[in-house]
Amino acid sequence: MTIEEIKQEVAEHALHPLSGDLVMAAFYKATKILLDQDDRLLSLIKKINSKRQMSSEYFNNLLLRAVQNVVLFSLDANYPLGFESQDRWTQTWNEILEKHSDRLIDLIVAKDTKTTVPERYLSLRFLAKILFPHKSIIVADLGCGLNLGLDYAFLTKHIVLDLKDHTAAKLVLQILSSVPSSLKVAHAVDRENPSDFEVKKWELSCRYPNELINVKTKLQLIASLPANQEKIKFINQDLSHLEEIWENKKISPHSCDIVFVATAIYQMPPKLQSKIILQARNLLNSHGVLVVQDFGRIDPKNPENLTFKASFAQPFSYRTFITSQKLGWKFKEIFRWSSGRCREVMEGSDWNDFAKDIKL
């Protein structure tokens, strides 16, 4: 990533903040000016770049999360209240650069964004019901984050839906309103244990500012969340070394009906992205399906692969893809979501071929 690429991303987020978040907009506006005026911030970015390679898109996403962590737990526990102005963020940046720059660097070098939104698992609940309507299935969730999604997808019989469904006959809402598929066992995989309170504090920082109105209540909430359910088994594993899962007999190869990877692969370097997709396929049985949900596109040169260069700020850039042995390992785009919060869905480019065989 270059400074110019980062500036372009910051400017884009300042104009078009995710979910129209005013605190986020103010943060990026202040950051945009500092990038032109403050050598301390430029020096900080150069140090990060020397320690970790990532895209400018992902850096800007991670930057906000790391800054939120510093603010929440070192500067102002009432955040985001009072942070709607650019001036407040300029003051906060000065304090961070003076007193907390080393911590900010450590967070961005060591951490990744986490899935904290159970609605991202609506697609998994839908696809499991369609693809395996009469089978008790085995699922692997690679990059499970706070480990909220599997319970939401399979163990919650009836979910309250606040979803704008643009699919034909509102098919998604029809399926989601029914009882979910039967779950035999689910493997929740992540390199950080979601039961660790420090990890939960970081995951709190990964939420949008407008989701952090009452920090103390949020902390009490995540402190009480169970790390595992009877059918959901957590596996501590870095996705960059996914082969260790079967080498260490944590999950048997060719054993899963569905492997689900949400908002994780875009964080990885390009070479590792392709590797994770191939290794995830190795966990599937002969009828299994790999589901990748991310800011991606099907590679026009190789439909067995995905590219991850879509802008977070672009509406409906967050998408759901499936592939399987039956499909010749070619990816098919099933859904497009208005954002990573998954509150609005429309048909993907391959929806018609997928939906024609659905029987209600």
C-alpha positions as semicolon CSV with decimal commas, in nm:
position;residue;x (nm);y (nm);z (nm)
1;M;0,000;0,000;0,000
2;T;0,115;0,356;-0,066
3;I;0,035;0,684;0,108
4;E;-0,151;0,803;-0,202
5;E;-0,366;0,489;-0,205
6;I;-0,444;0,539;0,163
7;K;-0,538;0,902;0,101
8;Q;-0,778;0,799;-0,174
9;E;-0,946;0,543;0,051
10;V;-0,972;0,789;0,341
11;A;-1,127;1,052;0,114
12;E;-1,380;0,797;-0,013
13;H;-1,483;0,698;0,340
14;A;-1,506;1,063;0,445
15;L;-1,757;1,127;0,165
16;H;-1,939;0,793;0,186
17;P;-1,910;0,648;0,538
18;L;-2,045;0,297;0,587
19;S;-2,411;0,298;0,693
20;G;-2,401;0,678;0,681
21;D;-2,226;0,679;1,020
22;L;-2,158;1,044;1,119
23;V;-1,883;0,958;1,368
24;M;-1,707;0,752;1,103
25;A;-1,735;1,038;0,853
26;A;-1,587;1,285;1,101
27;F;-1,300;1,045;1,179
28;Y;-1,203;1,008;0,815
29;K;-1,236;1,381;0,746
30;A;-0,994;1,459;1,027
31;T;-0,762;1,179;0,915
32;K;-0,765;1,312;0,558
33;I;-0,635;1,651;0,671
34;L;-0,374;1,500;0,904
35;L;-0,236;1,290;0,620
36;D;-0,149;1,615;0,441
37;Q;-0,028;1,806;0,745
38;D;0,111;1,580;1,018
39;D;0,437;1,393;0,965
40;R;0,374;1,188;1,280
41;L;0,085;1,007;1,114
42;L;0,285;0,947;0,798
43;S;0,571;0,808;1,007
44;L;0,328;0,580;1,191
45;I;0,194;0,442;0,862
46;K;0,546;0,379;0,732
47;K;0,631;0,181;1,047
48;I;0,319;-0,030;1,005
49;N;0,394;-0,087;0,636
50;S;0,742;-0,212;0,722
51;K;0,598;-0,472;0,962
52;R;0,286;-0,592;0,778
53;Q;0,176;-0,601;0,417
54;M;-0,191;-0,530;0,344
55;S;-0,410;-0,346;0,097
56;S;-0,491;0,021;0,147
57;E;-0,861;-0,073;0,167
58;Y;-0,801;-0,312;0,454
59;F;-0,561;-0,075;0,629
60;N;-0,824;0,198;0,645
61;N;-1,080;-0,047;0,776
62;L;-0,839;-0,171;1,040
63;L;-0,722;0,181;1,128
64;L;-1,066;0,288;1,250
65;R;-1,100;-0,028;1,461
66;A;-0,758;0,021;1,623
67;V;-0,826;0,389;1,695
68;Q;-1,163;0,298;1,846
69;N;-0,989;0,048;2,074
70;V;-0,745;0,311;2,200
71;V;-1,023;0,564;2,254
72;L;-1,261;0,320;2,426
73;F;-1,015;0,175;2,671
74;S;-0,763;0,457;2,725
75;L;-0,920;0,792;2,646
76;D;-1,300;0,810;2,670
77;A;-1,531;0,526;2,780
78;N;-1,829;0,732;2,663
79;Y;-1,722;0,700;2,298
80;P;-1,882;0,755;2,047
81;L;-2,083;1,024;2,226
82;G;-1,937;1,364;2,138
83;F;-1,728;1,237;1,848
84;E;-1,951;1,360;1,567
85;S;-1,725;1,655;1,487
86;Q;-1,405;1,674;1,288
87;D;-1,247;1,901;1,553
88;R;-1,300;1,642;1,824
89;W;-1,124;1,382;1,611
90;T;-0,836;1,619;1,538
91;Q;-0,785;1,663;1,914
92;T;-0,811;1,289;1,969
93;W;-0,560;1,214;1,693
94;N;-0,312;1,454;1,853
95;E;-0,348;1,275;2,187
96;I;-0,307;0,933;2,024
97;L;0,002;1,038;1,827
98;E;0,158;1,193;2,138
99;K;0,087;0,917;2,390
100;H;-0,048;0,601;2,225
101;S;0,120;0,564;1,885
102;D;0,310;0,248;1,982
103;R;-0,007;0,078;2,097
104;L;-0,186;0,179;1,777
105;I;0,096;0,033;1,568
106;D;0,089;-0,292;1,768
107;L;-0,285;-0,331;1,719
108;I;-0,276;-0,276;1,343
109;V;0,021;-0,509;1,298
110;A;-0,123;-0,790;1,512
111;K;-0,501;-0,771;1,478
112;D;-0,765;-0,840;1,213
113;T;-1,122;-0,721;1,194
114;K;-1,374;-0,961;1,344
115;T;-1,719;-1,078;1,244
116;T;-1,949;-0,933;1,510
117;V;-2,270;-0,930;1,304
118;P;-2,489;-1,242;1,332
119;E;-2,693;-1,124;1,031
120;R;-2,396;-1,222;0,813
121;Y;-2,507;-1,578;0,878
122;L;-2,849;-1,531;0,720
123;S;-2,702;-1,661;0,395
124;L;-2,568;-1,971;0,572
125;R;-2,908;-2,039;0,730
126;F;-3,075;-1,996;0,390
127;L;-2,829;-2,208;0,192
128;A;-2,823;-2,491;0,445
129;K;-3,201;-2,512;0,431
130;I;-3,202;-2,516;0,049
131;L;-2,906;-2,745;-0,010
132;F;-2,956;-2,993;0,277
133;P;-3,328;-2,982;0,368
134;H;-3,346;-3,333;0,515
135;K;-2,998;-3,395;0,653
136;S;-2,829;-3,329;0,985
137;I;-2,517;-3,151;0,863
138;I;-2,157;-3,086;0,963
139;V;-2,040;-2,726;0,920
140;A;-1,706;-2,547;0,953
141;D;-1,703;-2,170;1,009
142;L;-1,357;-2,039;0,922
143;G;-1,292;-1,706;1,094
144;C;-1,581;-1,723;1,340
145;G;-1,504;-1,396;1,523
146;L;-1,720;-1,364;1,832
147;N;-1,876;-1,704;1,752
148;L;-2,231;-1,571;1,742
149;G;-2,325;-1,678;1,392
150;L;-2,356;-2,055;1,410
151;D;-2,608;-2,038;1,691
152;Y;-2,800;-1,778;1,491
153;A;-2,792;-1,990;1,174
154;F;-2,883;-2,329;1,320
155;L;-2,985;-2,329;1,686
156;T;-3,223;-2,032;1,698
157;K;-3,551;-2,175;1,573
158;H;-3,719;-1,843;1,499
159;I;-3,527;-1,523;1,430
160;V;-3,660;-1,168;1,420
161;L;-3,597;-1,044;1,067
162;D;-3,533;-0,682;0,978
163;L;-3,433;-0,753;0,619
164;K;-3,522;-0,583;0,292
165;D;-3,552;-0,873;0,049
166;H;-3,537;-0,787;-0,323
167;T;-3,528;-1,147;-0,444
168;A;-3,815;-1,285;-0,654
169;A;-4,121;-1,364;-0,437
170;K;-3,909;-1,258;-0,138
171;L;-3,773;-1,610;-0,135
172;V;-3,503;-1,534;0,120
173;L;-3,757;-1,418;0,378
174;Q;-3,975;-1,721;0,307
175;I;-3,692;-1,964;0,378
176;L;-3,551;-1,773;0,675
177;S;-3,892;-1,766;0,841
178;S;-3,894;-2,146;0,863
179;V;-3,718;-2,371;1,113
180;P;-3,344;-2,399;1,030
181;S;-3,161;-2,707;0,907
182;S;-3,063;-2,973;1,155
183;L;-2,705;-2,939;1,282
184;K;-2,496;-3,244;1,370
185;V;-2,186;-3,052;1,470
186;A;-2,026;-2,718;1,383
187;H;-1,658;-2,628;1,402
188;A;-1,598;-2,261;1,485
189;V;-1,243;-2,179;1,377
190;D;-1,043;-1,866;1,462
191;R;-0,689;-1,777;1,562
192;E;-0,817;-1,596;1,872
193;N;-1,037;-1,756;2,135
194;P;-1,370;-1,568;2,151
195;S;-1,404;-1,653;2,522
196;D;-1,095;-1,443;2,605
197;F;-1,212;-1,109;2,744
198;E;-0,929;-0,915;2,580
199;V;-1,035;-1,061;2,247
200;K;-1,393;-0,956;2,318
201;K;-1,272;-0,602;2,386
202;W;-1,108;-0,597;2,043
203;E;-1,421;-0,736;1,882
204;L;-1,618;-0,457;2,048
205;S;-1,383;-0,215;1,872
206;C;-1,473;-0,377;1,539
207;R;-1,831;-0,249;1,555
208;Y;-1,945;0,065;1,380
209;P;-1,948;0,377;1,601
210;N;-2,328;0,398;1,594
211;E;-2,339;0,047;1,743
212;L;-2,136;0,158;2,047
213;I;-2,377;0,394;2,219
214;N;-2,350;0,229;2,561
215;V;-2,004;0,079;2,606
216;K;-2,056;-0,054;2,959
217;T;-2,372;-0,234;2,857
218;K;-2,192;-0,379;2,554
219;L;-1,905;-0,502;2,771
220;Q;-2,146;-0,667;3,013
221;L;-2,322;-0,826;2,718
222;I;-2,015;-0,979;2,558
223;A;-1,881;-1,090;2,897
224;S;-2,192;-1,302;2,944
225;L;-2,200;-1,457;2,596
226;P;-2,124;-1,831;2,597
227;A;-1,816;-1,918;2,396
228;N;-1,960;-2,252;2,282
229;Q;-2,283;-2,443;2,259
230;E;-2,316;-2,819;2,289
231;K;-2,303;-2,865;1,911
232;I;-2,060;-2,581;1,839
233;K;-1,696;-2,667;1,901
234;F;-1,433;-2,393;1,898
235;I;-1,097;-2,469;1,731
236;N;-0,806;-2,232;1,790
237;Q;-0,640;-2,214;1,448
238;D;-0,482;-1,948;1,226
239;L;-0,638;-1,963;0,878
240;S;-0,300;-1,896;0,721
241;H;-0,202;-2,248;0,830
242;L;-0,531;-2,421;0,767
243;E;-0,362;-2,750;0,680
244;E;-0,288;-2,793;1,052
245;I;-0,660;-2,853;1,111
246;W;-0,652;-3,198;0,952
247;E;-0,287;-3,269;1,023
248;N;-0,362;-3,229;1,396
249;K;-0,694;-3,414;1,355
250;K;-0,906;-3,119;1,464
251;I;-1,136;-3,166;1,163
252;S;-1,117;-3,468;0,936
253;P;-1,061;-3,389;0,567
254;H;-1,360;-3,443;0,337
255;S;-1,600;-3,444;0,636
256;C;-1,800;-3,121;0,608
257;D;-2,125;-3,053;0,427
258;I;-2,070;-2,678;0,433
259;V;-1,758;-2,469;0,487
260;F;-1,845;-2,104;0,551
261;V;-1,590;-1,821;0,528
262;A;-1,731;-1,473;0,593
263;T;-1,539;-1,145;0,574
264;A;-1,205;-1,313;0,637
265;I;-1,029;-1,381;0,307
266;Y;-1,018;-1,015;0,197
267;Q;-0,789;-0,950;0,495
268;M;-0,523;-1,185;0,359
269;P;-0,245;-1,123;0,103
270;P;-0,347;-1,236;-0,251
271;K;-0,134;-1,554;-0,253
272;L;-0,282;-1,661;0,079
273;Q;-0,637;-1,590;-0,041
274;S;-0,614;-1,856;-0,311
275;K;-0,449;-2,099;-0,070
276;I;-0,729;-2,066;0,186
277;I;-0,994;-2,130;-0,078
278;L;-0,817;-2,448;-0,193
279;Q;-0,762;-2,572;0,162
280;A;-1,122;-2,497;0,260
281;R;-1,231;-2,719;-0,030
282;N;-1,029;-3,003;0,124
283;L;-1,264;-3,007;0,425
284;L;-1,570;-3,078;0,209
285;N;-1,723;-3,418;0,143
286;S;-1,819;-3,513;-0,214
287;H;-2,156;-3,333;-0,185
288;G;-2,022;-3,044;0,020
289;V;-2,045;-2,674;-0,063
290;L;-1,797;-2,394;0,006
291;V;-1,966;-2,062;0,086
292;V;-1,751;-1,748;0,070
293;Q;-1,910;-1,419;0,171
294;D;-1,688;-1,118;0,131
295;F;-1,604;-0,801;-0,058
296;G;-1,514;-1,007;-0,361
297;R;-1,579;-1,077;-0,727
298;I;-1,550;-1,390;-0,939
299;D;-1,218;-1,378;-1,121
300;P;-1,308;-1,336;-1,492
301;K;-0,987;-1,514;-1,591
302;N;-1,038;-1,803;-1,352
303;P;-1,392;-1,867;-1,218
304;E;-1,247;-2,113;-0,964
305;N;-1,102;-1,814;-0,784
306;L;-1,222;-1,486;-0,634
307;T;-1,061;-1,142;-0,629
308;F;-1,093;-0,911;-0,329
309;K;-1,054;-0,552;-0,447
310;A;-1,408;-0,421;-0,404
311;S;-1,459;-0,098;-0,210
312;F;-1,631;-0,129;0,127
313;A;-1,812;0,198;0,061
314;Q;-1,968;0,084;-0,268
315;P;-2,329;-0,034;-0,216
316;F;-2,388;-0,406;-0,271
317;S;-2,017;-0,485;-0,290
318;Y;-2,053;-0,744;-0,013
319;R;-2,152;-1,072;-0,180
320;T;-2,217;-1,443;-0,123
321;F;-2,054;-1,705;-0,347
322;I;-2,078;-2,083;-0,356
323;T;-1,866;-2,350;-0,520
324;S;-1,857;-2,730;-0,507
325;Q;-1,729;-3,040;-0,680
326;K;-2,065;-3,061;-0,859
327;L;-2,007;-2,710;-1,000
328;G;-1,658;-2,806;-1,119
329;W;-1,528;-2,577;-0,843
330;K;-1,644;-2,272;-1,038
331;F;-1,781;-1,998;-0,814
332;K;-2,141;-1,880;-0,850
333;E;-2,263;-1,547;-0,714
334;I;-2,584;-1,600;-0,515
335;F;-2,644;-1,281;-0,315
336;R;-2,546;-0,915;-0,309
337;W;-2,584;-0,736;0,024
338;S;-2,619;-0,361;0,066
339;S;-2,332;-0,364;0,317
340;G;-2,147;-0,597;0,551
341;R;-2,429;-0,548;0,802
342;C;-2,659;-0,762;0,581
343;R;-2,982;-0,568;0,628
344;E;-3,074;-0,563;0,258
345;V;-3,028;-0,836;-0,005
346;M;-3,070;-0,871;-0,380
347;E;-3,013;-1,151;-0,628
348;G;-2,657;-1,224;-0,736
349;S;-2,554;-1,265;-1,099
350;D;-2,604;-1,645;-1,087
351;W;-2,926;-1,639;-0,885
352;N;-3,158;-1,756;-1,164
353;D;-2,962;-2,075;-1,232
354;F;-2,944;-2,144;-0,858
355;A;-3,311;-2,068;-0,779
356;K;-3,474;-2,260;-1,064
357;D;-3,441;-2,592;-0,882
358;I;-3,559;-2,466;-0,542
359;K;-3,872;-2,643;-0,421
360;L;-4,073;-2,480;-0,143
